[in-house]
């Protein structure tokens, strides 16, 4: 596994935990790993969303040859029966689901401010203070940043899932629309 810049810098901050009764190094490694996992998770969600957006765009270009809104509105002029109603509804739901898939995919790759360790918190006074309380505060700052990032990533993951579900609904509606005479 590749060592990140944060991990290599963090290794220099260790205290000698054998002299302490507190497992501070273990807590520090744990929260640093969680922080890096959330950063990697954000990247993964955004990459998958970008792929889905590309697929949606390609899908839409292909589908515009098969279905158009004007074609659906022309169906309203024909005498209504159950089959025609299903065709009209599937055509309308296709477009609704398509735009929902686009909307949720954009929300999942929208860049929001990502929480990080604020290096401005490092002052001369803190550098001269006792090591354990300062190290503990660094850990708490990383806990706070990781929690905020996890909340943001959970929102992005929810939007991504809604986008994929909308895309599936879109495909099902298209299949119904095309296969009904």
Beta strands, then each sheet from edge to edge (+ up, - down):
end
